[in-house]
Amino acid sequence: MLKDILYTGIGAVAILKEKVEEEINKLEASGKIKKDDAKNFMDSLIAKGKESDDALKSKIKDAIKEAIDELGIATKDDIVKLKEDLTLKN
């Protein structure tokens, strides 16, 4: 289910990007916006998108870590520490 949500989001972003590019190209072709302004606008949108992507990934990681902690599931680090402890005892 999580994959479906992620794929849907990615698909929506791809479609939105295409539509924005189309509209910017139309504005540029009609002379309502300069080529440099169009490029700067797209660069700005891409930068904001990357920032949003990073923030979303961080929030998802935090939520997963919190869920793991609440459920008491052993993490990879927990298992490594346990192995080290057992090795030291032998």
Beta strands, then each sheet from edge to edge (+ up, - down):
end
